[in-house]
Amino acid sequence: MSTSHLRADGGRLCARLEALGEVGAVLGPNGERGCARLALTDADREGRDLVVGWMHDLGLAVGIDAIGNVVGVRAGTDPDAAPVMIGSHIDTVRTGGRFDGNLGVLGGLEVIETLEQHGVRTRHPVAVAFFTDEEGARFQPDMLGSLVYVGGMGLEDALDVRAADDGARLGEELQRIGYAGSLPCPAAGAPHAYFELHIEQGPVLEDEGVTIGAVTGVQGISWTELTITGQSAHAGTTPMRLRHDPGYVAAAITVGVRAIAQRMGGTQVATVGRCELEPNLVNVVPGAVTMTVDLRNTDESLLLQAEAEFQQLCAGLAGEEGVTIARRSLARFQPVEFDTAMVDLVEATARRLGHTTKRMPSGAGHDAQMLARVCPTAMVFVPSVNGLSHNIAEHTHPADITAGADVLLQVVLAAAVAV
């Protein structure tokens, strides 16, 4: 049967986005409405319950695996066919918006509801998944649930991860919120294909006036935590030449990694996102600093170069100031290239629907980069207003949400094969 005329209901999708956005809602200084729904908190449980309820309303068979990933499946006509999976996440950073991750999951539910509404059957099952702790804001590494799902991290290792905020054990938090499931990890079988609809989280599409991004791959990511130990001392009585100041070293590292990124150019970026001084008093030279450094590049060899220069920077500063620097890797993922045929499908479908397109890499990490290890994978980007994400003011216009959902619907139909 012909399904090329089918379109998503953008109003219905936006209503679900608003309803989920009220779970863990936070207000910005100018009335912006965002979300604080960190992984495996009470707010995450409430959000999970809401989405699972919608899955049941649509008649999906809902399963939960041992790391808390949730998958709802609409049966296909071929009982032996692997599912076409649509997925993303519903956890947020502490000052998050209402679209990051949520759009991919709820866009998947919109695809299912559209198929149900029009009585369309597919040969392959169609599944909608949301993965545990994609953000890595509470438990590291990021994309933890999808990493375990594809076998890239051992289940027991993941369950033993401790929260960065309060030291809670991931496995115990899963039990506490009622989402420690019984399905195996890694998953028993790979999907036939995986699609993820997502906001760009950057300014490129809006700046160039483009509606749909056909994502070619995801940057490599290197997260490092540094603990810099020096000598706490009186701020007024200790001469500069006799100080062993980890606060100064942290500041120099912050400036230094930015200089590395600027010198390398291209897609190299560097960020110091967290810096905590002890004892954090105005009149005391700090005794210790804990900080994080985030390095990213689309080219693995260049990311390795940035890491090497970062390591040299730390060694030099430690020697000069007489401090020690302990390093701990929080996450390290190589760049990922998506299946060319899948990228072509997204691009061609968007153009057929009358949208402007751009082939582009993702600067942010996504569950899709993990699924790409086991099945053909593609992402559909839609613009972010002012390029903002991980920000309470994060926003995407309803027309762009609808356009992305239409593309998602049609690429899923192409892969799942309407009968």
VEXMAR-136702 format. One record per atom (N, C-alpha, C, O): x, y, z. Coordinates in steps of 0.1 Angstrom, whole numbers, plus 2048, in hexadecimal, padded with zeros to 3 digits. Layout:
VEXMAR-136702
XYZ;...
END
This chain:
VEXMAR-136702
8087F4800;800800800;80980C800;81480C805;8038177FA;80B8247FA;80982B808;7FE82D80C;81482F80E;81383681A;81A844819;81D84B823;81E84880D;82685480B;81E86180F;82486B812;81085F810;80886B814;80786D823;802877827;80B86382B;809864839;81286F83F;81D87183B;80C876849;813881850;81088085F;80687B863;81A884867;818884875;80F88F87A;80D899872;80A88E886;80189888C;80A8A0895;80D89C8A0;80F8AC890;8188B4898;8128B98A4;8198BA8AE;8068BD8A4;7FF8C28B0;7FF8B78BB;8018BA8C7;7FC8AB8B7;7FB8A08C1;80989D8C7;80B89B8D3;81389E8BF;82189C8C3;8258A78CD;82B8A58D7;8228B38C9;8268BF8D2;81F8BE8DF;8248C28E9;8128B98DF;80B8B88EC;8118AE8F5;8128B0901;8168A38EF;81E8998F7;82B89F8FD;82E89D908;8328A78F4;83E8AD8F9;83B8B6904;8438B790E;8318BE904;82D8C790F;82A8BF91B;82E8C3926;8228B491A;81E8AC926;82A8A692C;82C8A6939;8348A0924;84089B92A;8488A6930;84F8A393A;8488B192A;8518BC92F;84C8C193C;8548C8943;8408BF940;83B8C394D;8418BA958;8408BE964;8468AE955;84C8A695F;85A8AA962;8638A9959;85D8AF96D;86A8B5971;86B8C396B;8778C8969;8608CA969;8618D7963;8688E196C;8678E1978;8708EA966;8778F596C;875901964;873901958;87590D96B;87391A965;880921964;88892296D;882928958;88E930956;88B93E95B;88094195F;89594795B;893955961;88995D959;88496795E;88795A94C;87E962944;87195A941;86A95C937;86E950949;862948947;86493C93E;85A93693B;87093993A;87292D931;86F921939;871920945;869917932;86690A939;86F8FF934;86E8FB929;8778FA93D;8808EF93A;87D8E3943;8728E2949;8878DA944;8868CE94B;8928CA953;89D8CD94E;8918C595F;89B8BF967;8978B196A;8908AF974;89A8A8961;89689A963;8A2891962;8A388A958;8AA89196C;8B788996B;8B387A96C;8A9876972;8BC872966;8BA864965;8B885D973;8BF86097C;8AD855974;8AA84D97F;8A785598C;8A884F997;8A386198A;89D869995;88E866995;88886098D;88786C99F;87986B9A0;872871994;86886C98F;87787C98F;872882983;873879977;86A87996F;87F872976;88186996B;87685E96C;87185A961;874859978;86A84E979;85C853975;85584C96E;85885F978;84B865974;84B866965;84086395F;85686B95F;85686C950;85585F94A;84E85D940;85C85594F;85B847949;84D84294A;84883C941;847844956;83983F958;83084594D;82783E948;83185294B;829859941;82B853933;82185092C;83785192F;83A84C921;83683E920;83083A916;83883692A;83482892A;825827929;81F81E922;81E830930;80F83092F;80B833921;80182D91C;81183C91A;80E83F90C;811833903;8098308FA;81B82C906;81E8208FE;813815900;80F80F8F6;80F81390C;80480A90E;7F780E907;7F0806902;7F481C908;7E8821901;7E881E8F2;7DE81C8EC;7F481D8EC;7F681A8DE;7F680B8DB;7F88078D0;7F58038E5;7F57F58E4;8027EF8E2;8037E38DC;80D7F58E6;81A7F08E4;81E7E68EE;8197E78FA;8267DC8EB;82B7D28F4;8377D88FB;8417DA8F4;8377DC907;8417E390E;84A7DA916;8467D291E;8577DB913;8617D391B;86C7DD921;86F7E791B;8717D892C;87C7E0933;8877D7936;8867CC93B;8937DB932;89F7D3934;8A67D6941;8A27DE949;8B17CF944;8B87CF951;8BF7DC953;8C27DF95F;8C17E5949;8C77F294C;8BC7FD94B;8BF80994C;8AF7F994A;8A480294B;8A080893D;89781193D;8A6804932;8A1808925;893803923;8907F7926;88A80B91D;87C80791B;87A80790C;87D810905;8747FC907;8717FA8F9;8627F68F7;85E7EC8FD;85B7FE8EF;84D7FA8EC;84C7F68DE;8517FD8D5;8467EA8DB;8467E48CE;8387E38C8;82F7DE8CE;8377E88BC;82A7E58B4;82D7DA8AA;8377DB8A2;8267CF8AB;8297C38A3;8287C6894;8207CE88F;8317BE88D;8307BE87E;8297B2879;8257A9881;8287B186C;8217A5866;82B799865;82678E864;83879B866;841791865;84778E873;84E796878;843783879;847780887;85677E888;85B77F894;85D77C87D;86C77987E;87478687B;88078687C;86D791877;87479D873;8797A5880;8727A6889;8857AA87F;88A7B3889;8837C1889;87F7C587E;8827C7894;87A7D4894;8827DF88E;88F7E088F;87B7E9889;8807F6886;87E7FE892;873800897;889803898;88980A8A5;88A8198A3;89281E89C;8828208AB;88382F8AC;8868318BB;88082B8C4;89083A8BD;89483B8CB;89B8488CF;89E8508C6;89C84A8DC;8A48558E1;8A38548F1;8A48498F6;8A285F8F8;8A285F906;89986990C;894872905;895867919;88C87191F;89387792B;88D880932;89F87392F;8A687A93A;8AC887935;8AE889929;8AE89193E;8B389E93A;8BF8A1943;8C289A94C;8C68AC93F;8D08B2948;8C88BA952;8BC8BC951;8CF8C095C;8C98C7967;8C28D4962;8B78D8968;8C78DA958;8C18E6953;8BD8E3944;8C28EA93B;8B58D9942;8B28D4934;8A58DB92F;89E8E2936;8A38D8922;8978DC91B;88D8D191A;88E8C7920;8838D3911;8778CA910;8788C2902;86E8BB8FF;8838C38FB;8838BD8EE;88F8B38EC;88D8A98E5;89A8B68F3;8A68AD8F2;8A289F8F6;89E89D902;8A38958ED;8A08878F1;8918858F0;88C87B8E9;88988D8F7;87A88B8F7;87488A8E9;86B8828E6;8798938E0;8748938D2;8758868CB;86C8828C4;88187F8CD;8838738C6;8798688CB;8748608C3;8778678D8;86E85D8DE;8608608DB;8598578D6;85B86C8DD;84D86F8DA;84B8708CB;83F86E8C7;8558748C3;8538738B5;8518648B1;8498628A7;85785B8B7;85584D8B5;8478498B8;8418418B0;84184D8C3;83484A8C7;82A8508BC;82084B8B9;82D85C8B7;8258628AD;82585A8A0;81B85989A;83085489D;83184B891;827840893;81F83C88B;82883989F;81F82E8A2;8118328A2;80982B89C;80D83D8A8;7FF8418A8;7FA84489A;7EF841897;80384A891;7FF84D884;7FC84087C;7F283F875;80583687E;802829878;7F582287D;7EE81D875;7F382388A;7E781E88F;7DA82588A;7D081F886;7DB832889;7D083B885;7CC837876;7C0837873;7D683486E;7D3831860;7D382285D;7D281E851;7D481A867;7D380C865;7DE80685C;7DC7FC855;7EA80B85D;7F5807855;7FD7FC85D;8017FE868;7FF7F0856;8077E685C;8147E6855;8167E984A;81E7E185C;82C7E0857;8317D2859;82E7CB862;83A7CE84F;8407C1850;8497C085D;8487B6864;8517CA85F;8597CA86B;8527D0876;84A7D9874;8547CB883;84E7D288E;8547E088F;85F7E3889;84D7E9895;8537F7897;8547F98A6;84A7F78AD;8607FC8AB;8627FD8BA;86680C8BD;86C8138B5;8618108C9;86581D8CE;86D81B8DB;8688148E4;8798208DC;88181E8E8;88582B8EF;8888358E8;88682A8FC;88E835903;89882F90C;895825913;8A483490B;8B082E911;8B483691E;8B284291F;8B982E927;8BD833935;8C983C934;8D383992D;8C884793B;8D485093E;8DC853931;8E8851930;8D5859927;8DC85D91B;8E586991E;8F086A919;8E0872927;8E787F929;8F587D930;8FE88492E;8F5873939;902872941;90387D94B;90E87F951;8F888494E;8F988F957;8F988A966;8FF89196F;8F487E968;8F4879976;8FD86C977;90586B981;8FD86496D;90685896C;90E858960;90985A955;91B856961;924856955;928847952;92983F95B;929844945;92A84D939;91C851935;91284B939;91B85B92B;90F85E925;90B85391B;91484A918;8FF853916;8FA84890E;8FB83A915;8FD83090E;8FA83A922;8FD82D929;8F4822926;8F8817924;8E7825926;8DD81B923;8DE815915;8DD808914;8E081D90B;8E18188FE;8EF8118FC;8F08078F4;8F9815903;90680E903;905800908;90A7F7902;8FE7FE913;8FC7F1918;8F37E990F;8F57DD90D;8E97EF909;8DF7E9900;8E67E28F4;8E27D78F0;8F17E88EF;8F87E28E4;9047DA8E8;90C7D58DF;9077D98F5;9127D08F9;91F7D88FB;92A7D18FC;91F7E58FB;92B7ED8FC;9307EF90A;93B7F390C;9287EC914;92B7ED922;9247E1929;9197DF926;92B7DB932;9267D093A;91B7D4943;91B7DF949;9107CC944;9057D094C;9097D295B;9057DC961;9117C9960;9147CB96E;91D7D7971;91B7DE97B;9267DA967;92D7E7969;9247F3969;9267FC970;91A7F2960;9117FE95F;9097FF96C;90680A971;9047F4971;8FC7F497D;9047F9989;8FE7FE993;9117F8989;9197FD994;91E80B993;92481099C;91A812988;91E820986;918828991;90C826995;91F832996;91B83B9A1;91784899C;91D84E993;90C84E9A1;90885B99D;9128669A0;9188669AB;913870997;91D87B999;9188849A4;92088B9AB;90A8859A6;90588E9B0;9058899BE;9098909C8;90087D9C0;8FE8789CE;90486A9D1;9038659DB;90C8659C7;9128589C9;90984C9C8;90D8419CB;8FC84E9C5;8F38439C4;8F78399B9;8FC83C9AF;8F582C9BC;8F88219B3;8ED8209A8;8E281F9AC;8F181F99C;8E781F991;8DE813992;8D1815991;8E3807995;8DA7FC996;8CF7FD9A1;8C47F99A0;8D38039AD;8CA8069B8;8C08109B4;8B480F9B8;8C481A9AD;8BA8259A8;8B081F99E;8A482399F;8B5816995;8AB80F98C;8A1807994;895808991;8A580099E;89C7F99A7;8928029AE;8868009AF;89880D9B3;8908179BB;88481D9B3;87981E9B8;8878209A6;87C82699E;87481C997;86B820990;87780F998;86F805992;871802984;8697FD97D;87E80597F;881802971;88D7F996F;8947FB965;88F7F0978;8997E6976;8927DA970;88C7D2976;8937D9962;88B7CF95B;8927C295A;89D7C0960;88B7B9954;8907AB953;8957A7945;89B79C944;8947AF93B;8997AC92E;8A87AC92E;8AE7B5935;8AF7A4926;8BD7A3926;8C47AF920;8BE7B6917;8D07B2925;8D97BC91F;8E77B591D;8EC7AF926;8ED7B6911;8E77BD905;8DB7B7900;8D77AC904;8D47BE8F7;8C77B98F2;8C97AC8EA;8D47A98E5;8BF7A48EA;8C07968E4;8C27978D5;8C878E8CF;8BD7A18CE;8BF7A38C0;8BF7B18BC;8BA7BA8C3;8C67B48B1;8C87C28AC;8BB7C68A4;8B57BE89E;8B87D38A5;8AD7D889C;8B17D788D;8BD7D688A;8A67D7885;8A97D7877;8AF7E4873;8B77E586A;8AA7EF879;8AF7FD877;8AC805883;8A380288B;8B3810884;8B0819890;8B082888B;8B882C883;8A582F88F;8A483D88B;8A2846898;89B8428A1;8A8852897;8A785B8A3;8A486989E;8AC86F897;89886E8A1;89587C89F;89A8848AA;8978818B6;8A18908A8;8A78978B2;8A88A68AE;8AA8A98A2;8A78AF8B8;8AB8BC8B5;8BA8BD8B3;8C28B58B8;8BE8C78AB;8CC8C88A7;8D58CB8B3;8E08C68B5;8D08D38BD;8D78D88C9;8E38E18C5;8EC8E38CD;8E28E78B9;8EC8F08B5;8E68FA8AB;8DA8F98A9;8ED9048A6;8E790F89E;8E790E88F;8E2916888;8ED90388A;8F090287C;8E3902873;8E290A86A;8DA8F9876;8CE8F986E;8C690686D;8C290B863;8C490C879;8BD91987A;8C5923872;8BF92B86B;8D2924874;8DA92E86E;8D992D85F;8DA937858;8D9921859;8D991F84B;8CB91E845;8C991C839;8C091F84D;8B391E849;8AF910843;8A790F83A;8B4906849;8B28F8845;8A88F184F;8AA8F385B;89F8E984A;8958E3853;89A8D5858;8978D2864;8A08CD850;8A38BF854;8B28BD852;8B88BF848;8B88B885D;8C68B385D;8C78A485B;8C189D863;8CE8A0850;8D089184F;8DE88F855;8E889284F;8DE888860;8EA888869;8F387D864;8EF871862;900880861;90987785B;91186F866;916864862;911874872;91886D87C;919875889;91388088A;921870893;9218778A0;9308798A4;9388708A2;9338848A9;9418878AD;94687D8B8;93E8788C0;95387B8B8;9598748C3;95987C8CF;95A8888CF;9588768DB;95687D8E8;9618778F2;96286B8F3;9678808F9;97187D903;96E88590F;97089290F;96987F91A;966886927;971881931;973876933;97788B938;981888942;97E89094E;97B89C94E;97F88A95A;97E891967;98C89296C;99388896D;99089E970;99D8A1976;99B8A4985;9928AC989;9A389E98E;9A48A299C;9B28A899E;9BC8A199D;9B38B59A0;9BF8BC9A1;9C18BF9B0;9B98C59B7;9CD8BA9B6;9CF8BB9C4;9DC8C49C6;9E68C19C1;9DA8CE9CE;9E58D79D1;9E68D99E0;9E58CF9E8;9E88E69E5;9E98E89F3;9E08F49F7;9E28FF9F2;9D78F19FF;9CE8FCA04;9D6905A0D;9DE900A15;9D4912A0C;9DC91CA13;9D4929A15;9CA92BA0E;9DA931A1D;9D493EA20;9D6947A14;9E1948A0E;9CB94EA0F;9CB956A03;9D4963A05;9D89689FB;9D5967A11;9DC974A13;9EB972A17;9F397BA15;9EE967A1D;9FC965A23;A0595CA1B;A1195CA1D;A00956A10;A0894CA08;A0D9539FC;A049569F3;A1A9569FA;A1F95C9EE;A1C9549E2;A1B9489E2;A1A95B9D7;A169549CA;A2194A9C6;A1D93F9C1;A2D94D9C9;A389449C4;A389379CC;A3E92D9C8;A329379D8;A3292B9E1;A249239E0;A2291B9E9;A1C9279D7;A0F9209D7;A0F9149CE;A169139C4;A0690B9D1;A038FF9C9;9F48FF9C7;9EC8F89CE;9EF9079BE;9E190B9BD;9DA9049B2;9DC9069A6;9D28FA9B5;9CA8F29AB;9BF8FB9A4;9BB8F8999;9BB9069AB;9B290F9A4;9B8915998;9B191798E;9C491A99A;9CB92098E;9CD915983;9CB918977;9D1909987;9D38FF97D;9C68FC975;9C68FA969;9BB8FB97D;9AE8F9976;9AA90496C;9A5901961;9AD910970;9AA91C967;9B391B95B;9AF91D950;9C091795D;9C9916951;9C590B948;9C790C93C;9C090094E;9BB8F5945;9AF8F993D;9AE8F6931;9A6901944;99A90693D;99E90E931;99990D926;9A8917933;9AC920928;9B491791E;9B3919912;9BC90E923;9C490691A;9BD8FD910;9C08FC905;9B28F6915;9AB8ED90C;9A38F5902;9A18F08F7;99F901905;99890A8FC;9A290E8F1;99F90E8E5;9AE9108F5;9B99148EB;9BC9088E2;9BE90A8D6;9BC8FC8E7;9BE8F08DF;9B48EF8D4;9B78ED8C9;9A78F18D8;99C8F08CF;99D8FB8C4;99B8F98B8;9A09078C8;9A19128BF;9AD9108B5;9AB9138A9;9B890B8BA;9C39098B1;9C08FE8A7;9C48FF89C;9BA8F38AC;9B78E88A3;9AC8EB899;9AD8E788D;9A28F389D;9978F7894;98F8EC890;98E8E2897;9898ED884;9808E287F;9748E0888;96E8E988D;9728D388B;9678CF894;96B8CD8A3;9638CA8AB;9788D08A6;97D8CE8B3;9768D88BD;9768E48BA;9718D38C8;96B8DB8D2;9718D68E0;9758CB8E1;9718E08EA;9758DC8F7;96D8E4901;96B8F08FF;9698DD90C;9618E4916;9658DF924;9678D4927;9668E992D;9668E693B;9598E9941;9558F4942;9518DE945;9438E0949;9418E0958;9378E595C;94B8DA95F;9498DA96E;9568DD974;9618D7970;9568E597E;9638E9986;95F8EB994;9578F5997;9648E399D;9608E49AB;96D8E69B4;9768DD9B3;96E8F19BB;97A8F49C3;9778F09D2;96C8F29D7;9818EC9D9;9818E99E7;98C8F09EE;9978F09EA;9898F89F9;97C8F8A00;9729039FA;967905A00;9759099EF;96C9129E9;96991E9F2;95D9229F3;9749249F7;972930A00;97A93C9FA;98493A9F3;9759489FC;97B9549F5;9899569F9;99195C9F1;98D953A05;99A957A0B;9A394BA0D;9AC94BA15;9A1940A05;9A9934A07;9AD92F9F9;9A592E9F0;9BB92D9F7;9BF9279EB;9BA9189EC;9BC9119F5;9B39149E1;9AD9079E2;9B78FC9E3;9C28FD9DE;9B38F19E9;9BC8E59EB;9B98DB9E0;9C28D39DD;9AE8DB9DA;9AA8D19CF;9A08D79C6;9978DF9CA;9A08D39BA;9968D69B0;9928CA9A8;99B8C29A4;9858C89A6;9808BD99D;9798C4992;9718CD993;97D8C0985;9788C6979;9768BC96E;97C8B196F;96E8C0964;96D8B7959;9718BE94C;9708CA94B;9768B6943;97A8BB935;9738B292B;9748A692B;96C8B9922;9648B2917;96B8B690A;96B8C1906;9708AC903;9778AE8F6;96F8A68EB;96B89B8EE;96C8AC8DF;9658A58D5;96B8A98C7;96F8B48C5;96A89F8BE;96E8A18B0;9688968A8;96588B8AC;96589A89B;95F890892;96A88688C;96787C886;97788A88F;98288288A;98A87B895;98E88389E;98B86E896;9918678A1;99F86B8A3;9A486D8AE;9A786C898;9B5870899;9B787E89F;9C08808A7;9AE88789B;9AF8958A1;9AA8958AF;9B089D8B7;9A188D8B3;99D88C8C1;9A88878C9;9AB88B8D4;9AF87D8C4;9BB8778CB;9C68828CD;9CC8838D7;9C788A8C3;9D18958C3;9CD89F8CE;9D68A48D6;9C08A38CF;9BC8AC8D9;9BD8A68E7;9C18AD8F0;9BB8998E9;9BD8938F6;9CC8938FA;9CF895905;9D48908F0;9E38918F3;9E789E8F7;9EF8A0901;9E38A98F0;9E78B78F4;9E18BA901;9E78C1909;9D58B6904;9CF8B8911;9D78B291D;9D98B8927;9DC8A591A;9E489E924;9F18A6926;9F68A7932;9F78AA91C;A048B291D;A018BF925;A0A8C392D;9F68C5922;9F38D2929;9F28CF938;9F88D6940;9EB8C493C;9EA8C194A;9F78BE951;9FA8C295C;9FF8B694A;A0C8B294F;A158BE952;A1B8C095C;A158C8948;A1D8D4949;A198DC955;A218E195D;A0C8DE956;A068E7961;A098E096F;A0C8E7978;A078D3970;A0A8CC97C;A188CE981;A1A8D198D;A218CD978;A308CF97B;A328DE97F;A3A8E0989;A2D8E7978;A308F597B;A2A8FA988;A3190198F;A1F8F598C;A188FA998;A1A8F19A4;A168F49AF;A208E59A2;A228DC9AD;A158D69B2;A148D49BE;A0C8D29A9;A008CB9AD;A008BD9A6;A088BA99E;9F78B59AB;9F58A89A4;9E78A899D;9DE8AE9A2;9E68A1992;9DA8A198A;9D7892988;9DE88B981;9CC88E98D;9C788098B;9BC881980;9B388A981;9BC877977;9B287796C;9A986B96D;9AE860970;99D86D969;993862968;98A86495C;98486E95A;98A85A953;98285B947;97485894B;97084E951;96B861947;95D860949;95685A93D;94C85393E;95B85D931;955857925;95F859919;966863919;95F84F910;968850904;9618488F9;96183C8F9;95C84F8EF;9568498E4;95C84E8D7;95E85B8D5;9608458CE;9658498C1;95A8508B8;94E84D8BB;95E8588AE;95485D8A5;94C85189E;95284789C;94085489B;93784A894;932850887;92E85B886;93384787C;92D84B86F;92184286D;92183686F;91684986A;909841868;90983B85A;91083F851;901831859;8FF82984C;8FB833841;8F283A842;903833836;90183D82B;8F383B825;8ED846822;8EF82F823;8E282D81D;8D7833826;8CD838821;8D8832833;8CE83883C;8CE84783C;8C484D83C;8DA84D83B;8DB85B83A;8D586082D;8CE86A82D;8D8859822;8D185C815;8C285B816;8BB864810;8BD85181D;8AF85081F;8A885C826;89E861821;8AF860831;8AA86C838;8AA87882F;8A087F82E;8B587A828;8B688681F;8AC886814;8A5890811;8AB87A80D;8A2879802;89387B806;88B881800;890875812;882876817;87E88481A;873889817;88788B821;885899825;8838A2818;87A8AA818;88B89F80E;8898A7802;87C8A47FB;8768AD7F5;8788977FB;86C8937F5;86089A7FC;85689D7F5;86189C808;8578A3810;8578B280F;84F8B9815;8618B7807;8628C5805;86A8CD80E;8698DA80F;8738C7816;87B8CE820;8898D081B;88E8C8813;88F8DB820;89D8DD81D;8A58D4826;8A18D1832;8B18D0822;8B98C6829;8C88CA82A;8CC8D2822;8CE8C4833;8DD8C6835;8E38B983B;8DE8B4845;8ED8B3834;8F48A883A;8FE8AE844;9058B7840;8FE8A9850;9068AF85B;90A8A5866;90289C868;9158A786C;91889E878;9118A4884;90D8AF884;91089C88E;90B8A089B;9178A38A5;92089B8A6;9168AF8AB;9208B28B5;91D8AC8C3;9268AB8CB;9108A88C5;90D8A28D1;90C8938D0;90B88D8C5;90D88C8DB;90C87E8DC;8FD87A8DC;8F58818E1;8FA86E8D6;8ED8698D6;8EC85A8D7;8F68538D4;8E18548DB;8DF8468DC;8E28408CE;8E68348CD;8DF8478C3;8E08428B6;8EF83D8B3;8F18348AC;8F98448B9;9068408B7;9098328BD;91282B8B8;90282E8C7;9048218CD;8FC8178C4;90280C8C1;8F081A8C0;8E98108B7;8F080E8AA;8EE8038A4;8F78188A5;8FE816899;90980B899;90D80688F;90C8068A5;9157FB8A6;90E7EE8A2;9157E489E;9017ED8A2;8FA7E08A0;8F07E0895;8EC7D6891;8ED7EC88F;8E37ED884;8E47F987C;8EA803881;8DF7FA870;8DF806869;8D7811870;8CC80F875;8DD81D871;8D882787A;8D8835872;8E083886A;8CE83D876;8CD84B870;8C785487A;8BF850883;8CA861879;8C486B881;8BE876879;8C387986E;8B387C87E;8AC887877;8AD893881;8A889288C;8B489E87C;8B58AA884;8AA8B4880;8A78B5874;8A58BB88A;89D8C7887;8A38D388F;8AA8D1899;8A18DF88B;8A88EB890;8A58EE89F;89A8EB8A4;8AF8F38A5;8AE8F88B3;8AE9078B3;8B790D8AD;8A490E8B9;8A391C8B9;8AF9228C0;8B291E8CB;8B692B8B9;8C39318BF;8CE9278C2;8D792A8C9;8CC91B8BD;8D69118BF;8D790C8CD;8E09058D1;8CD90F8D6;8CD90C8E4;8C98FE8E7;8BE8F98E2;8D08F78EF;8CC8EA8F5;8D48E8902;8DD8F0905;8D08DE90A;8D48DD918;8D38EB91F;8DC8F0926;8C78F191C;8C48FE921;8B58FF922;8AD8F991A;8B090592D;8A290692F;89B90D924;88F90A922;8A291591D;89B91D911;89B915904;89791A8FA;8A0908905;8A09008F9;8929008F2;8888FE8F9;8929018E5;8859028DE;8868FE8CF;8919018C9;87C8F78CA;87B8F48BC;86D8F78B7;8638F38BE;86C8FE8AC;85E9028A8;8568F68A4;85B8EC89F;8488F78A7;83F8EC8A4;8408E8895;83F8DC892;8428F188C;8428EE87E;84E8E587B;84D8DC873;85A8E8881;8658DF87F;8648D2886;8688C8881;85D8D1892;85A8C5898;8528BC88F;8558B088D;8488C2889;83F8BA880;8468B5874;8458AA86F;84F8BE86E;8578BA863;8608AE866;8618A585E;8668AF871;86F8A4875;867897878;86C88C874;85B89887E;85388C880;84E886873;84D87A872;84B88F869;84788985C;852881855;850877850;85E887856;86A880850;86C872858;86E868852;86B873865;86D86786D;86285C869;866851867;856860868;84B857864;84E850857;84D844855;85385884D;855852840;86184A83F;861840838;86C84D846;878844845;87583784D;87A82D849;86D838858;86A82C85F;861823856;863817855;85882984F;84F821845;85881A83B;85580F837;862822836;86B81C82B;872810830;875806829;87781183D;87F806843;8767FA848;87A7EF847;86A7FE84D;8617F3853;8597EC848;8547E184B;8577F283D;8507ED831;8417EB834;83D7E183A;8397F5830;82A7F4831;8257E9828;82A7E781D;81B7E282D;8157D7826;8057D9825;7FE7D081F;
END
